Amino acid sequence: MKILIADDHHVVRRGLLFFLQTQAGLEIVGEAQNGMEAVILVEKLQPDIVLMDLDMPNMDGTEATQKIKEQFPHVKVLILTSFSDQSHAIPAIKAGASGYQLKDVDPDELVSSIRRVYRGESPLHPKVTSHVMSHLSHGNKEEKRLSGLTKREKEVLAEIAKGKSNKEIAASLIITEKTVKTHVSNLLAKLELQDRTQAALYAVKHHL
């Protein structure tokens, strides 16, 4: 199993190198000091797994992960970072990371995670797992809200996003202004929004 280590801290890279070299079946084929170098070395060395830090100069680990997965989809990326917050974890996983571990992980657990990623599993640190589950449930909730809108309500919402008044929406959709008001009231209730401004922002966010 060929591994590339990507971390901007020399001491961290050395420590990982010396430890992982003692593990049966693991071969360290290279080291990268930043995300950009990691992408270049993946092409050159063709590792099976990249141990990827997130906070690095030139190109961070999330962007590097995305580029690696786009160009070399067979290469697995295991994030190894100090950050367990949602703003770091979710983008990294969305970028294509197969697993996510923290640098304070037990060494044996790290080796186990590397082997699991190689087998096609997705090991996540418990702190990160809770973020992912929360993100997924939030996404499902939004999907349910959107699916609850009628075709006409979605059309009205799209018009609101364009900054149109009820009168302009009525003219555009060839319905009465009173009907527009009813649709606006219904869609605000279904989406749990307070006003037209929130509705416009919601429409833009969800590409309606």
N, C-alpha and C positions, 0 to 999 in steps of 0.2 A: 504494500500500500504506500504510494508516494504522496508525501505531504509538503506543501509550501506554507511557510510561516510569514504572515504579513503583519508587522507591528513596527511603529516608529521608535520604540524604545529598545535600544541595543541590548540592555540587560535582560529584558523580557524575552527577546528572541534567543539569546544565548541560553537562558534558563530552560526554555521550552526545547531547544535543540538538544541540550545535554540530557534532559530527562527522557524525551521521546525516543532518542536513539537507543535507550536501554530496553525499550519495549519490543518484544518479538513481533516481527512482521511490519514494523513501521520504518519507513525510510524518508529522511528529510532531504528533499532534492533542492531546496533553495530558500532564500530569505528575501523579503521585500520590505523596504523602509516606508512605503506609502502605497496608496491604492493604485496609482498610475503604474508604479513598478510591478505591483502584483499582477495587473492585467497583462503586462508585457511578458513577465516570467511564466505566466500560465500558458501562453502561446508557445513559449520557448521550451519549457520543461514538461508540459502536459501532466501535471500532478493529478492524483485522484481526488484529493481534498485540499482546500485552502483554509488554514486557520486564520481568520480575518479579524483584526482589531477594527474598531469603528472610527475613533477620533485620530485621524492621521492627516498630515499636510498634503498639499497638491491635489489629492483626491481622497475623500473619506471612504470608509469601508462599505457603506451602503451603495454609493455610486459604483465603486469597484465591483461589488457583488453583482449589481445589475448588468454591468458590461461583460463580466465573465460569463454569466448565465446566458446572455444574448449570443455571445460568440462561441462559447464552449459549454453547451447545456449539459454535457455528461459530467462536467467537473462539479463536485459538491463543495459547498461553502459552509463552514461551521464558524459562527461568530464567537469570538472570545474577547470580552470587553469588561470594563468596569461599570458600564451603564446598564441599569435594569429598568429604567423608566420607559413608559409607553412611547414617548416621542422618539426614542432610539430603536426600541425593539420592533414596533410595528412596521416602520419603513424598511428595516433590514430584512424582515421576513417577507414583506411584499416584494422586495427586490429579488428574492429567490433563494435566500439562505435556507439551508436544510435543517440547521440546528442553531441554538443560541445558548452559550454558557458564559458565566461570569468568571473573572480572573481569580476569585477567591475559592473556586471550586476545588474539591479534593482531587489531587493528581490522578488517583485511580478512576475517579468519576470522569475526568477529562478523557482519559484513554478509552473508557467505556463509550463515551459520547462519540469519539472519533470512529470507533468500530461500528457503532450503530448507524452513524451517518453513511458510512461506507456500504452498509447493508441496505440502505434505502429508508431507514427510519428517520424520525425528526425529533431528536432529544431537545427539550427546552428546560431551562432553569425554572423552578417552581414560581419564582417572582414574575417571570416572563409569561408563563402559561396563563396566569390570571389575567394579564393584559390582553393576550390573544383571545381568550374566551369572552372577555368583556367587549372587545372590538367586534367579534363575530356576532354576538348577541345584539349589539347596537346596530350593526349592518342589517341583520335580519329584521329588526324592528322597523328600520327605515324602509326596507323592501315591502313589508306588510302595509305600512302607511301609504306608500306610493301605489301599490296594487289596489288599495281601497278607493282610489280616485276613479271617477268615470272618465271616459274619453273626453267628454266636453269639459269637465273640470280641469283636466290636464291641459287642454287647449287654452282655457281661460288663464291658468297659471302661467303658461308660456307667454301669453300676451301681457300679463302683469309684469313679467320679467323684462319686457321691452319698454316698460315705463308708461304704458297706455292707461288712460282713464276708463271708467266704466262705459262712458259714451263711445269712446273710440273702440273698445273691445266689442261692444254691441254691433257697431257698424262693420267691423272686421269679420265677425263670426255670423253676421246676419241674424241676430237674436235681439230681443228687447233689453233695454237697460235694466229693467226689473229682474229679468232672468239672470243677467250677469251678476247682479247683487246677490241673488240666491246662490249661484255657483261659488262666488267668492266667500260667502258666509260658510257654505258647506265645506269647501276645501281647507279653509283656515281651521275649522273645527277638527276635521279628519287628520290634518298634519300637526295639530296642536301648536299653531302659530298665533301670534297676537295681532298682527296687522299686515298690510300689503307690503311694507318694506321687508319684513321677515320673509314673506312669501316670495318676493322677488329674489332675495338672497338665496333662499332654499332652491328655487328653480335653477339659478345659475350654478349652484354647488352640485346639483344632481343632473346637470346638462339637459334640462327640459326645454 
